[in-house]
Amino acid sequence: MSDAPSPTLYRLSHPQLRIFYTELLHPGTPLANMSFLVRIEGRFHPDILRTALQAVYSAHDGLRLRLSPPVSPVGDPFQYVASDVSLDIPELAMEEAQLSDWCHRQAAEPFSRYHTPLCRIWILRLDDTFGYFVKFHHIVADGWTVFSFLNEVDALYRSGLAGEAIVPPRHASYLDYLQTERDYVNSGEFERDREFWTGRLDGMPGGILGGLGKRPGTSIATDEMTFTLPEGLSSALGHYCETHPLVTPFQLILTGFSVVFARLAGADVVRMTIASHNRARGPQRDMAGMFVSSLPLVVSLPSDATFARHVRDVGNDLRATLKQHARYPLDVLARDLKLGSGASLFDVVLVGHPQRLAGGLHSRYVPPSTEASALTIHFNPNNVLCHGVFEFLALYQRQVFSVAEMGALFRALVT
């Protein structure tokens, strides 16, 4: 019998609970996987790379969280920080032609749920290059976390190549965020946010699927489509953002898709869900963990308004919502609205990936083969916006949408 003390158990944050219960509805699927292939320019030294990867993993307690099962059949799970800071990081050699299939197989392999690491890493030696493949469970990481991880690993790897000590920076603990969230839930701000969201959404018509005459599928199996805006249009949008400092590329894209869905549904109000990084508050910007809030935005699109006015109005509403009401948990909102499940709040989701990757790094998002939402559109999934490229990855449930419908959607976006 082991004499090791039992770990301290903590409740999951609301963003984590949303992921846990979404996954619980679809057991044995990889929908909570976040997988990235990373290529690195320059000299290959696998031992230094492994040391850098291990150092960043061990420096963030949010990445070392593990789940413990509920103490009752209807209770919530718990989590604890693993005392073992080491992580097995194997090295694989493979031909470039094998890489894509291998990555998709790994991305489609679900994690075990309890008492096991929720991060896996492989160092890859390829034909003419090298890098690594990293897979996180969404409970321990979000998109912001992933890009912070990649940047920190790159910085430490470069330091190691230069003969310097590999010492990761110190970070605040994800456990501090858990306390911050508990304080928020017991605050007046929480009650004000509840009033805002229930007032905005109570009695609202259904999501975009209903307006398109579609119903949710019984299977969450997905297909994917990558789409890039024409070079001239990308350049024009980039110039528009440069000359309108308050307008972001994500705001333009959100407005564009809102207009397209409103036209297709014959409506002047649409509800689209976006993912908010929820990182505006001090030390949370550099923490590793799951912070993302899903926000069901209600976008009004008067038929007599110009696109410029749509952009302005959407931007004003987006900034006000993110600044004042982004923390309210979606799982709580679903209960407030008596929906029983938050899934009906996000049939169509727009996710903007952060522009945070260091130079010399090339990452590719490798999606799982399942998606809880009928349609999730990732904007800038491979970090090419820094090169002026507006790229999208659509993950669509094949029971709900067809390839032809996805093609028509993106053609409508550019016309």
C-alpha positions in Angstrom: 0.0 0.0 0.0 1.4 3.4 -0.9 2.1 5.9 1.8 1.9 8.9 -0.6 -0.5 11.5 0.6 -3.8 11.9 -1.4 -3.7 14.9 -3.8 -5.8 18.0 -3.0 -9.0 17.9 -5.1 -10.5 21.0 -6.7 -13.7 21.6 -8.5 -13.6 22.2 -12.2 -14.1 25.8 -13.6 -17.2 26.5 -15.6 -15.3 26.5 -18.9 -13.9 23.0 -17.9 -17.3 21.8 -16.9 -18.7 22.8 -20.3 -16.1 20.6 -22.0 -16.6 17.7 -19.6 -20.3 17.5 -20.0 -20.2 18.0 -23.7 -17.8 15.1 -23.9 -19.9 13.0 -21.5 -22.8 13.3 -24.0 -20.6 11.8 -26.7 -18.4 9.2 -24.9 -15.5 7.6 -26.6 -15.1 10.4 -29.1 -12.2 12.8 -29.6 -14.2 16.0 -29.7 -12.2 17.5 -26.8 -8.9 16.9 -28.5 -6.7 19.9 -29.5 -3.9 18.8 -31.8 -1.2 20.7 -33.5 1.7 19.8 -35.8 4.6 22.1 -35.2 7.6 22.5 -37.6 10.8 24.2 -36.5 13.3 25.9 -38.7 17.0 25.5 -38.1 19.2 22.9 -36.4 17.7 19.8 -35.0 18.8 18.7 -31.5 16.2 16.2 -30.1 17.6 16.2 -26.6 17.4 20.0 -26.3 13.9 20.0 -27.8 12.7 17.3 -25.4 14.2 19.3 -22.4 12.4 22.5 -23.6 9.1 20.7 -24.0 9.4 19.0 -20.6 10.4 22.3 -19.0 7.3 24.2 -20.2 5.0 21.3 -19.4 6.3 21.1 -15.8 6.2 24.9 -15.3 2.4 25.1 -15.8 0.3 23.4 -13.2 -2.7 23.9 -15.5 -1.2 21.5 -18.0 -0.6 18.9 -15.3 -4.2 18.7 -14.1 -5.8 15.3 -14.0 -9.4 14.4 -13.5 -10.8 12.4 -10.6 -14.3 10.8 -11.0 -17.4 12.2 -9.2 -18.1 10.8 -5.8 -21.7 10.2 -6.7 -23.4 9.2 -10.0 -24.9 12.6 -10.4 -22.0 14.7 -9.1 -19.4 16.7 -10.8 -15.8 15.4 -11.3 -12.8 16.9 -9.5 -9.3 17.7 -10.6 -5.9 17.7 -9.0 -2.4 18.7 -10.0 -0.2 15.7 -10.7 2.9 15.7 -8.5 4.8 13.9 -11.3 6.1 16.7 -13.5 7.7 14.4 -16.1 6.0 13.5 -19.4 7.0 10.7 -21.7 8.0 12.3 -25.0 8.9 9.7 -27.6 10.8 10.4 -30.8 9.5 9.1 -34.1 11.1 9.1 -37.6 8.7 9.0 -40.6 8.5 9.9 -44.2 6.7 13.1 -45.1 4.1 11.1 -47.1 3.1 9.3 -43.9 2.7 12.4 -41.8 -0.8 13.5 -42.5 -2.4 10.2 -41.9 -0.4 9.7 -38.7 -1.4 13.1 -37.4 -5.1 12.5 -38.1 -5.0 9.1 -36.4 -3.5 10.7 -33.3 -6.0 13.6 -33.3 -8.9 11.1 -33.6 -7.7 9.0 -30.6 -9.6 10.1 -27.4 -7.9 10.5 -24.0 -8.6 8.3 -21.1 -10.7 10.3 -18.7 -9.5 9.8 -15.2 -6.1 9.8 -13.4 -4.1 10.2 -16.6 -2.1 13.0 -18.3 -4.2 15.1 -20.5 -1.3 16.1 -22.7 0.7 14.0 -25.2 3.8 15.0 -27.2 5.8 13.3 -29.9 9.1 14.6 -31.4 9.1 14.1 -35.1 12.1 13.6 -37.4 10.9 14.0 -41.0 12.5 13.8 -44.4 14.0 17.3 -44.6 12.7 18.9 -41.4 11.7 18.2 -37.9 9.2 19.3 -35.2 6.7 17.8 -32.8 3.1 16.9 -32.5 1.2 18.0 -29.4 -2.2 17.0 -28.3 -4.1 18.6 -25.3 -7.4 17.7 -23.8 -9.6 20.9 -24.0 -10.1 20.7 -20.2 -6.4 21.7 -19.6 -5.8 24.0 -22.6 -7.4 26.4 -24.9 -6.2 28.1 -28.1 -4.4 30.8 -26.2 -2.6 28.2 -24.0 -1.5 26.3 -27.1 0.2 29.2 -28.8 1.8 30.3 -25.5 3.1 26.8 -25.1 4.6 26.7 -28.6 6.2 30.1 -28.2 7.7 29.2 -24.8 9.1 25.9 -26.1 10.6 27.7 -29.1 12.3 30.3 -26.9 13.8 27.7 -24.6 14.9 25.5 -27.5 16.8 28.5 -29.0 18.3 29.2 -25.7 19.5 25.6 -25.4 21.0 25.6 -28.9 22.9 28.7 -27.9 24.4 26.9 -24.9 22.2 28.7 -22.3 20.4 27.2 -19.4 16.8 26.1 -20.2 14.8 27.8 -17.4 11.1 28.4 -18.1 9.5 31.6 -16.8 7.4 31.5 -13.7 3.7 31.7 -14.1 0.7 32.2 -11.9 -1.2 29.0 -11.0 -4.5 27.9 -12.7 -5.6 27.3 -9.1 -5.6 31.0 -8.6 -8.1 31.3 -11.5 -10.4 28.8 -9.8 -10.5 31.0 -6.8 -11.1 34.1 -9.0 -14.0 32.4 -10.6 -15.5 31.4 -7.3 -15.3 35.0 -6.2 -17.0 36.1 -9.4 -19.9 33.6 -9.0 -20.6 35.1 -5.6 -20.5 38.7 -6.7 -22.9 41.3 -7.9 -21.2 41.3 -11.3 -22.4 37.7 -11.7 -26.0 38.7 -11.1 -25.7 41.7 -13.4 -24.3 39.4 -16.1 -27.2 36.9 -15.5 -29.7 39.7 -16.0 -28.0 40.8 -19.2 -27.8 37.4 -20.9 -31.3 36.2 -19.9 -32.8 39.5 -21.0 -31.0 39.3 -24.3 -31.7 35.6 -25.1 -35.0 34.7 -23.4 -37.7 34.4 -26.0 -35.2 34.7 -28.9 -36.0 32.5 -31.9 -33.9 29.4 -32.5 -30.4 29.4 -33.9 -29.2 29.5 -37.5 -30.0 25.9 -38.2 -33.8 26.5 -37.8 -33.6 29.5 -40.1 -31.9 27.3 -42.8 -34.6 24.7 -42.4 -32.2 22.2 -40.8 -32.3 20.1 -37.7 -29.4 18.9 -35.5 -28.0 15.5 -36.6 -27.9 12.4 -34.5 -24.2 11.9 -35.2 -21.4 14.3 -34.5 -19.1 12.9 -37.1 -17.6 15.7 -39.2 -16.0 16.5 -42.5 -13.8 19.5 -43.0 -13.2 22.2 -45.7 -10.4 24.7 -45.9 -11.1 28.0 -47.6 -8.8 31.0 -48.3 -10.1 34.4 -49.4 -8.7 35.6 -52.8 -5.5 37.6 -52.4 -7.1 40.9 -53.5 -9.9 40.6 -51.0 -7.6 39.6 -48.2 -5.4 42.6 -49.0 -8.4 45.0 -49.1 -9.7 43.6 -45.7 -6.2 44.0 -44.2 -6.1 47.6 -45.5 -9.5 48.3 -44.0 -8.4 47.2 -40.6 -5.2 49.3 -40.9 -7.2 52.4 -41.7 -9.9 51.7 -39.1 -8.0 51.1 -35.9 -11.0 49.8 -33.9 -11.9 47.2 -36.5 -10.2 43.8 -36.2 -10.0 41.0 -38.8 -12.2 38.9 -36.6 -14.8 41.6 -36.4 -14.9 41.8 -40.2 -15.3 38.1 -40.5 -18.0 37.9 -37.8 -19.9 40.6 -39.7 -19.5 38.9 -43.0 -20.8 35.5 -41.8 -23.6 37.2 -40.0 -24.7 38.9 -43.2 -24.4 35.7 -45.1 -26.5 33.6 -42.6 -29.1 36.4 -42.4 -29.5 36.3 -46.1 -29.7 32.6 -46.3 -32.2 32.4 -43.5 -34.2 35.4 -44.7 -33.8 37.1 -41.3 -32.6 40.5 -40.0 -31.5 39.0 -36.6 -29.1 36.0 -36.3 -27.5 34.3 -33.3 -24.0 33.2 -33.7 -21.7 31.9 -31.0 -18.1 33.0 -30.7 -15.3 31.8 -28.5 -14.0 34.5 -26.1 -10.4 34.0 -24.9 -11.4 35.5 -21.5 -7.8 36.6 -20.8 -8.2 40.3 -20.2 -7.5 40.1 -16.5 -3.8 40.5 -15.4 -2.0 37.2 -14.7 -4.6 35.1 -16.6 -2.9 36.3 -19.9 0.1 34.0 -19.2 -1.6 31.1 -17.4 -2.0 27.7 -19.1 -5.5 26.2 -18.8 -9.0 26.4 -20.1 -10.5 29.9 -19.9 -12.7 30.1 -23.0 -16.2 31.5 -22.7 -18.7 30.7 -25.4 -20.8 33.8 -26.1 -24.1 33.5 -28.1 -24.1 36.9 -29.8 -27.4 38.3 -31.1 -26.6 40.3 -34.3 -29.2 42.7 -35.7 -28.8 43.4 -39.5 -31.2 46.0 -40.8 -31.7 45.5 -44.5 -31.2 49.1 -45.4 -27.8 49.4 -43.6 -24.5 49.4 -45.5 -21.8 46.8 -44.8 -19.7 49.6 -43.1 -22.5 50.3 -40.7 -22.9 46.5 -40.0 -19.2 46.4 -39.2 -19.5 49.4 -36.9 -22.6 48.1 -35.1 -21.3 44.5 -34.7 -18.0 45.9 -33.4 -19.6 48.2 -30.9 -21.7 45.3 -29.5 -18.9 42.8 -29.6 -16.5 45.1 -27.6 -19.2 46.0 -25.1 -20.1 42.4 -24.5 -16.5 41.2 -24.2 -15.6 44.0 -21.8 -18.6 43.8 -19.6 -20.3 40.4 -19.8 -17.9 37.7 -21.2 -17.4 35.8 -18.0 -20.9 34.5 -17.5 -20.8 30.7 -17.9 -22.6 29.0 -20.7 -23.7 26.0 -18.6 -25.3 28.3 -16.1 -27.0 30.3 -18.9 -28.4 27.1 -20.3 -30.0 26.4 -17.0 -31.3 29.9 -16.6 -33.0 29.6 -20.0 -34.3 26.1 -19.1 -32.7 24.6 -22.1 -31.5 21.5 -20.3 -28.3 21.5 -22.4 -26.1 24.3 -23.7 -25.8 22.6 -27.1 -28.8 24.4 -28.6 -27.1 27.7 -27.9 -24.3 27.0 -30.3 -25.3 25.3 -33.5 -23.0 27.6 -35.5 -19.7 28.7 -33.8 -17.0 31.1 -35.1 -13.6 30.6 -33.5 -10.8 33.1 -34.0 -7.3 31.7 -33.4 -4.9 34.1 -31.7 -2.1 35.7 -33.7 0.6 34.8 -31.2 3.2 32.5 -32.9 6.8 33.4 -32.9 8.8 33.7 -36.1 10.4 30.5 -37.4 7.5 28.4 -36.2 4.9 26.8 -38.4 1.9 25.2 -36.9 -1.0 23.3 -38.4 -4.2 22.6 -36.5 -5.3 18.9 -36.9 -9.0 18.7 -36.0 -10.6 15.7 -34.5 -13.1 13.7 -36.5 -16.1 14.9 -34.4 -17.7 18.3 -33.5 -20.5 19.0 -31.0 -21.7 22.0 -33.0 -23.4 21.5 -36.4 -20.9 23.9 -37.9 -17.7 25.3 -36.4 -15.7 27.8 -38.5 -12.1 28.3 -37.4 -10.6 31.6 -38.5 -6.8 31.7 -38.9 -6.3 28.1 -37.6 -2.7 27.8 -39.0 -1.5 31.3 -38.0 -1.2 32.7 -41.6 -3.0 35.9 -41.0 0.4 37.5 -40.1 1.1 37.0 -43.8 -2.0 38.7 -44.9 -3.9 35.5 -45.6 -7.5 35.1 -44.5 -7.9 31.4 -44.0 -10.8 29.3 -42.7 -11.3 25.7 -41.6 -15.0 24.6 -41.5 -15.8 21.5 -39.5 -19.3 20.5 -40.3 -21.5 17.6 -39.2 -22.0 15.5 -42.3 -25.6 14.7 -41.4 -26.4 18.4 -41.4 -24.4 20.0 -44.2 -23.0 18.8 -47.5 -19.8 19.6 -49.3 -21.9 21.6 -51.9 -23.5 23.7 -49.1 -20.2 24.5 -47.6 -18.8 25.6 -50.9 -21.9 27.8 -51.4 -21.5 29.3 -48.0 -17.9 30.4 -48.7 -18.8 31.7 -52.2 -21.5 33.8 -50.6 -19.0 35.2 -48.2 -16.9 36.7 -51.0 -19.8 38.1 -53.1 
